[in-house]
Amino acid sequence: MPDDFPLIGWTGTGRMGFALAGRLLDAGTPLALYNRTRAKAEPLAARGAGAVVVHDVRQLGPCDVVFTMVAGSDDFAEVTTGSRGLLTADATPGVIVDCSTVDAEVSAAVRAAAAKTGTALLAAPISGNPKVVAVGRASLVVSGPEDAFRRVLPLLTALGGSVTYVGTGEAARLVKLAHNMVLAIVAQALAESVVLAERHGVSRAAYLEFLNSSVLGSAFSRYKSPALVGLDFTPTFTTTMLRKDLDLGLAAARTAEVPMPLTAAVHQLVQAAVGAGYGGSDFAALLLEQARAAGLTLAPEDAEVDDGLSGTGSLR
């Protein structure tokens, strides 16, 4: 390994991974970057800060800290404990920080495998999307060994506006799933109320302006308002990904014998939206299914809508 090889590694440069790694690079942190599709990582290396792209994830083994941001549980297992995974390298990192939303059982298995090599695993899922990350307003929830958390805290604070440590083990995984259950319920409630208002002749822009200025307005409702008004469902977090998190959350609820009637109902509505062809769209497309159920055809409204990103708070 060259003497100037970065001490921090990053695996996964999809939409979220690209934005998060970019935060570290913009803060002047050199990174060794790995992505299965190398071309997706190369634009980050072009930003400088000593970034390099490697062709094998095992080349990140000598790094002090390696971040992972992958699509799901299978990808996380493959990139860590798979036959050519990070933990099979001759040298393994001191800390792996996983920012993905994955199954707690998979995470626990990776944690156990990492411990055998002397590597600490921190679960650090993110609340936010690439645009929110870019303006420094993402939120991180973290669990794992507290000494490892303290060690990487300066890196975590460079990624987002808030970092919350919730304890050992997989606690952060559960917190993020609980968060996304609320996310789904609120998104469906927004869709229903917007359709009701429009059915009675009130524009979506006017209704959301009122809602966002009331005590019920939130950073989330403000951020989603442009999509709901303009019907631009370019994905920040897809409907399919939301369904995945609801699947995981409901499974955790069953294990603990916790009834989740609202979440279960919304899960079916999310499933209906996926079945209707909106799986690859932003989950705000729940609005379209709600309008269809009401026999309402929506059209984009030509209105200026503030997304609230100049303020404070965390958003999906």
Buried (B, 14 or more C-beta within 10 A) or exposed (E): EEEEBBBBBBBBBBBBBBBBBBBBBBEEBBBBBBBBEBEBBBEBBEEEBBBBBBEEBBBBBBBBBBBBBBBBBEBBBBBBBBEEBBBBBEEBBBBBBBBBBBBBBBBBBBBEBBEEBEBBBBBBBBBBBBBBBBEBBBBBBBBBBEEBBEBBEEBBBBBBBBBEBBEBBBBBBBBBBBBBBEBBBBBBBBBBBBBBBBEEEBBBBBBBBEBBEEEEBBBBBBBBBBBBBBBEBEBBBBBBBBBBBBBBBBEBBEEEEEEBEBBEEBBEBBBBBBEBEBBEBBBBBBBBBBBBEEEEEBEEBEBEBBBBBEEEBBBB
